Amino acid sequence: MSASQPPQTSEVPTLLVKIFGKDRPGITAGLFDTLAAFSVDVVDIEQVVTRGRITLCALVTEPAPGTEGELRATVHGWADSLKLQAEIISGLGDNRPRGSGRSHVTVLGHPLTAECTAAIAARITGTGGNIDRIHRLAKYPVTAVEFAVSGCETEPLRTALATEAAEIGVDVAVVSAGLHRRAQRLVVMDVDSTLITDEVIELFAAHAGCEAEVAGVTAAAMRGELDFEQSLHARVALLAGLDASVVDKVRTEVRLTPGARTLIRTLKRLGFQVGVVSGGFTQVTDDLKERLGLDFASANTLEIVDGRLTGRVTGEIVDRAGKARLLRRFAAEAGVPLAQTVAIGDGANDLDMLNAAGLGVAFNAKPVVRRAADTAVNVPFLDAVLYLLGITREEVETADAHEG
């Protein structure tokens, strides 16, 4: 038999040994030491510890004829000595094969209620999926759990769960399982109200005394009610005459979204490339690129003549179509297939970019964006995006502690 052809175990007698009780060091070693006396082979192992209670399952081959009773008695005796419970079930073969169509379903709750969890699980089942495994990715500042699902294709599952998530008020992301999830990726973010909590043009407008007027136009543009390029020119025109020194003032006023540094730091540790595209201004994004160690940054540029803002922008406008175009350009320069890109944004001018990316994430987004994106994150922590990539909070904190 070649190495690529696993042995057929579907009709081989096996024993499922299940151990429950208070966790302590040495339980796993003790169980397999006990089983080793009967020369059984290990077919599968699952272990989980929840609030100090262990559940350990070992699927092993049947022992030599006439010794199963002794094995059972020995395992029960060992478990009793440690005040553990044991259950041994006879059967045939390994786990049944997982169905085709495999996905990772990440659920974020703040909090995650039993009612919401039941609704998500029921919708997975109703779509024809089977939940193979569940594990927790984070317990704070949000609760994040991941379901490994098989038996249904990713796209219909994503559609069904997006509807359910909107109804019950949790965030759900569905991505296809496979090796690509571990591959190097490119993550591209919007800036205003995504990477940072501010709208940069409104910071400039505050210095020009026209903040309210600019904010109203910005809000309408982000809802998709106004053409972005026209609204940009109209808002920038209100800044005409401002002294160029205002640029340094605005840079100091910019506030990063909670979790932004953690997100970028973790992605860079994993070898990901990270960029930003913005309908804002290079006078701010270039500074963010340097401060945060970003790989790519592109935005509009405020024209400055004789030390004052002219009320115009120069160069090609970064609008809705421009953001998608830049995502493709960054991906080509990074050598990352478009399917391996992640885009994050909140406004209508991010929609083309979110749709072009392999995974589009609407971050605290306008309703029109939440409806169109692959997934939505509605908690105020940008690093929650890490959980959509299967990265746990514990892994992040361990890496931070290791590097001081």
C-alpha positions in Angstrom: 0.0 0.0 0.0 1.4 3.4 -0.9 1.9 6.1 1.7 -0.9 8.2 0.0 -3.5 5.4 0.6 -4.5 5.2 4.3 -5.5 1.8 5.7 -9.3 1.1 5.6 -10.4 1.2 9.2 -14.2 1.5 8.8 -14.7 -2.2 9.8 -11.9 -2.5 12.3 -13.2 -3.0 15.9 -12.2 0.0 18.1 -12.8 1.2 21.7 -13.7 4.8 22.6 -12.3 5.5 26.1 -13.8 8.7 27.6 -12.4 10.2 30.8 -14.1 13.1 32.8 -13.2 14.9 36.0 -11.0 17.4 37.8 -7.9 18.2 35.7 -4.5 17.7 37.1 -1.0 17.0 35.7 -0.4 13.5 34.4 -3.9 12.4 33.5 -3.2 12.0 29.8 0.1 10.2 30.4 -1.6 8.0 33.0 -4.4 6.9 30.7 -2.0 5.9 27.9 0.3 4.2 30.2 -2.6 2.1 31.3 -3.7 1.3 27.8 -0.1 0.6 26.7 -0.2 -2.6 28.8 -2.7 -4.0 26.3 -0.7 -3.1 23.1 -3.4 -1.1 21.5 -2.8 1.5 18.8 -4.1 5.1 19.0 -6.6 6.0 16.2 -7.7 9.4 17.5 -7.4 11.7 20.6 -9.4 14.7 21.7 -8.9 16.6 24.9 -10.4 19.8 26.3 -10.2 21.5 29.7 -13.0 23.8 30.7 -13.0 25.6 34.1 -10.6 23.0 35.5 -12.6 20.0 34.3 -11.0 17.6 31.7 -12.7 15.7 29.0 -10.3 13.2 27.4 -11.3 10.9 24.6 -9.1 8.2 23.1 -10.1 6.0 20.2 -7.9 2.9 20.2 -7.8 -0.4 18.4 -9.4 -3.5 20.1 -7.0 -5.3 22.4 -6.0 -9.0 21.9 -8.8 -11.5 22.0 -10.0 -12.3 25.5 -8.4 -9.2 27.1 -11.0 -6.5 26.6 -12.7 -7.2 29.9 -9.4 -6.9 31.7 -8.7 -3.6 29.8 -12.0 -2.2 30.9 -11.5 -3.2 34.5 -8.0 -1.7 34.6 -9.0 1.6 33.0 -12.0 1.9 35.5 -9.7 1.1 38.4 -7.1 3.7 37.3 -9.8 6.3 36.9 -11.4 5.5 40.3 -8.0 5.9 42.0 -7.9 9.5 40.7 -11.6 10.2 41.4 -12.3 10.4 37.7 -15.2 9.0 35.7 -14.5 6.6 32.8 -16.7 5.3 30.0 -15.7 2.7 27.4 -17.8 2.2 24.2 -17.2 -0.6 21.7 -17.7 0.1 18.0 -16.2 -0.1 14.5 -13.7 2.1 12.8 -12.8 5.8 13.1 -15.0 8.9 13.0 -17.3 9.0 10.0 -15.7 11.1 7.1 -16.5 14.8 7.2 -18.8 16.0 4.6 -17.6 18.0 1.6 -17.8 21.8 1.8 -15.8 22.8 4.9 -15.8 26.2 6.6 -14.7 28.0 9.7 -17.6 30.0 11.3 -16.4 32.6 13.8 -18.9 34.1 16.1 -18.2 37.3 18.1 -20.5 38.3 21.0 -20.3 41.2 23.5 -21.6 39.1 25.4 -22.2 35.9 23.5 -25.5 34.6 24.9 -26.8 31.1 25.0 -29.8 32.2 22.9 -27.5 33.6 20.1 -25.4 30.4 20.2 -28.4 28.2 19.8 -29.7 30.3 16.9 -26.3 30.1 15.0 -26.1 26.3 15.6 -29.6 25.8 14.4 -29.1 27.8 11.3 -25.9 25.8 10.5 -27.9 22.6 10.8 -30.8 24.0 8.8 -28.4 24.8 6.0 -27.2 21.2 5.9 -24.0 21.6 7.8 -22.6 19.6 10.6 -20.6 21.1 13.5 -17.5 19.0 13.8 -15.6 21.0 16.5 -16.0 24.2 18.5 -13.3 26.1 20.4 -12.9 29.5 22.0 -10.6 32.1 20.4 -11.1 34.9 23.0 -12.9 35.6 26.2 -12.3 39.4 26.4 -12.9 42.1 25.4 -15.3 40.1 23.3 -16.2 36.4 23.4 -15.1 34.7 20.2 -15.7 31.1 19.3 -15.0 29.1 16.1 -17.1 26.3 14.7 -15.6 23.9 12.2 -18.4 23.0 9.9 -18.7 20.5 7.1 -21.5 19.3 4.8 -22.4 22.5 3.1 -20.7 25.0 0.8 -19.2 28.2 2.2 -21.2 30.7 0.2 -24.8 29.5 1.0 -23.7 29.0 4.6 -22.3 32.6 4.7 -25.6 34.0 3.3 -27.7 32.1 5.8 -25.6 33.1 8.8 -25.4 36.7 7.7 -29.2 36.9 7.8 -29.3 35.2 11.2 -26.5 37.4 12.7 -28.3 40.5 11.7 -31.5 39.3 13.3 -29.9 38.3 16.7 -27.2 41.0 16.9 -23.9 39.0 16.8 -21.0 39.2 14.4 -20.5 36.1 12.3 -17.7 35.4 9.7 -17.7 32.4 7.4 -14.5 31.5 5.5 -13.6 28.4 3.6 -11.3 25.9 5.3 -8.1 24.8 3.8 -4.4 25.5 3.5 -5.0 29.0 2.2 -6.1 30.1 5.6 -2.5 29.7 6.8 -0.9 31.3 3.8 0.7 34.7 3.8 -1.9 37.4 3.4 -2.3 41.1 2.6 -4.6 43.1 4.8 -5.7 46.5 3.6 -7.7 49.0 5.7 -9.6 52.1 5.3 -8.3 54.9 7.6 -11.1 57.3 8.7 -13.4 55.6 11.2 -11.6 52.3 10.7 -7.9 52.5 11.5 -8.6 55.7 13.4 -11.7 56.9 15.2 -11.7 60.3 13.4 -12.6 61.7 10.0 -9.5 63.5 9.1 -11.1 66.2 6.9 -13.3 67.1 9.9 -10.1 67.6 12.0 -8.9 70.0 9.3 -12.4 71.6 9.2 -12.4 72.3 12.9 -9.3 74.5 12.4 -11.1 76.3 9.5 -14.3 76.9 11.5 -16.5 74.8 9.2 -16.6 71.5 11.0 -20.4 71.1 11.1 -20.8 71.8 7.4 -18.1 69.4 6.4 -19.3 66.7 8.8 -22.8 66.8 7.2 -21.4 66.3 3.7 -19.1 63.5 4.9 -21.9 61.6 6.5 -24.0 61.8 3.4 -21.1 60.6 1.3 -20.4 57.6 3.6 -24.0 56.6 3.4 -23.7 56.5 -0.4 -26.1 59.5 -0.9 -23.5 61.7 -2.6 -20.8 61.1 -5.2 -17.6 60.8 -3.3 -15.4 62.8 -5.7 -17.8 65.7 -5.8 -18.2 65.7 -2.1 -14.4 65.6 -1.6 -13.9 68.7 -3.8 -16.7 70.5 -2.0 -15.3 69.8 1.4 -11.7 70.5 0.6 -12.7 73.9 -1.0 -13.8 74.9 2.5 -10.2 74.5 3.8 -8.7 77.1 1.4 -6.4 79.6 3.1 -5.5 77.4 6.1 -1.9 77.7 7.2 0.1 74.6 6.3 1.2 74.3 10.0 -2.3 72.8 10.6 -1.0 69.5 9.2 1.2 68.9 12.2 -1.6 69.8 14.5 -4.0 67.4 12.9 -1.4 64.6 13.0 -1.2 65.0 16.8 -5.0 64.9 17.1 -5.5 61.6 15.2 -6.7 58.8 17.5 -6.1 55.2 16.7 -9.0 52.8 17.0 -8.7 50.5 20.1 -6.9 47.4 19.1 -5.3 48.9 15.9 -1.7 48.6 17.2 -2.4 45.1 18.4 -3.9 44.1 15.0 -1.0 45.5 13.0 1.7 44.2 15.3 0.3 40.7 15.3 -0.2 40.6 11.5 3.4 41.7 11.0 4.7 39.0 13.3 2.9 36.5 11.2 4.5 37.7 8.0 1.5 39.4 6.7 1.8 42.7 4.7 -0.5 45.5 5.8 -1.6 48.6 4.0 -4.1 51.5 4.1 -6.1 53.3 1.4 -7.9 56.4 2.3 -10.2 59.0 0.8 -8.4 61.3 3.3 -4.9 62.8 2.8 -1.3 61.6 2.4 -0.3 64.3 4.8 -1.8 62.0 7.5 -1.5 58.5 6.0 2.2 58.9 5.3 2.7 59.7 9.0 0.6 56.6 10.0 2.6 54.4 7.6 5.9 55.5 9.3 4.6 55.3 12.9 2.9 51.9 12.5 5.4 50.2 10.1 2.8 49.7 7.3 3.9 48.3 4.0 1.6 50.3 1.8 -0.3 53.6 2.0 -2.2 55.7 -0.5 -4.6 58.6 -0.2 -5.5 62.0 -1.8 -3.0 64.9 -1.4 -3.9 68.4 -0.2 -2.4 71.0 -2.4 -0.2 73.5 -0.5 1.1 76.6 -2.2 3.2 79.3 -0.4 2.6 77.7 3.0 -1.2 77.6 2.7 -3.9 75.0 1.7 -5.3 76.0 -1.7 -8.6 74.2 -1.2 -7.7 71.7 -3.9 -6.3 68.1 -4.1 -3.6 67.0 -6.5 -3.2 63.8 -8.5 -5.5 60.9 -9.0 -8.5 60.8 -6.7 -8.8 57.9 -4.3 -12.5 57.1 -4.4 -14.6 54.0 -4.3 -13.2 52.5 -7.5 -9.7 53.8 -6.7 -9.6 51.9 -3.4 -10.4 48.6 -5.2 -7.8 49.4 -7.8 -5.2 50.1 -5.1 -6.0 46.8 -3.3 -5.3 45.0 -6.6 -2.0 46.9 -7.1 -0.8 46.3 -3.5 -1.6 42.6 -3.9 0.4 42.4 -7.1 3.3 44.2 -5.5 3.1 42.0 -2.4 2.9 38.8 -4.6 -0.3 37.8 -2.8 -3.3 36.4 -4.8 -6.3 38.6 -4.5 -8.2 35.6 -2.9 -5.7 35.9 0.0 -6.4 39.5 0.7 -8.5 41.0 3.5 -10.1 44.4 3.2 -11.6 46.3 6.2 -13.7 49.4 5.9 -16.8 51.2 7.1 -18.2 53.5 4.4 -19.9 53.2 1.0 -16.7 54.2 -0.7 -15.1 51.0 0.7 -17.6 48.7 -1.0 -15.7 47.9 -4.2 -12.6 47.1 -2.2 -14.5 44.9 0.2 -16.1 43.0 -2.7 -12.8 42.6 -4.5 -10.9 41.1 -1.5 -10.9 37.5 -0.6 -12.5 38.5 2.7 -14.3 41.8 3.1 -14.9 43.0 6.7 -17.4 45.8 7.4 -16.1 47.4 10.6 -18.7 49.3 12.6 -20.1 50.1 9.2 -23.0 51.9 7.7 -26.0 49.6 7.0 -25.5 49.5 3.3 -21.9 48.3 3.9 -22.9 45.6 6.4 -25.4 44.2 4.0 -22.9 43.9 1.2 -19.7 42.7 3.0 -18.7 39.1 3.6 -18.8 39.7 7.3 -19.4 42.5 9.8 -17.6 43.3 13.1 -19.7 45.6 15.3 -17.5 45.7 18.4 -15.3 48.7 18.9 -12.0 46.7 18.9 -10.1 46.5 15.6 -8.0 43.5 16.7 -11.2 41.4 16.8 -10.4 41.0 13.1 -7.7 38.6 14.2 -10.3 36.1 15.4 -11.7 35.9 11.9 -8.3 34.6 10.8 -8.3 31.9 13.5 -5.8 33.7 15.7 -6.6 33.4 19.4 -6.3 36.1 22.1 -4.0 33.8 24.1 -1.6 33.6 21.1 -1.5 37.3 20.8 -0.8 37.9 24.5 1.8 35.2 24.6 3.7 36.8 21.7 3.4 40.3 23.4 4.7 38.9 26.6 7.6 37.1 24.9 8.7 40.3 23.2 8.2 42.4 26.3 
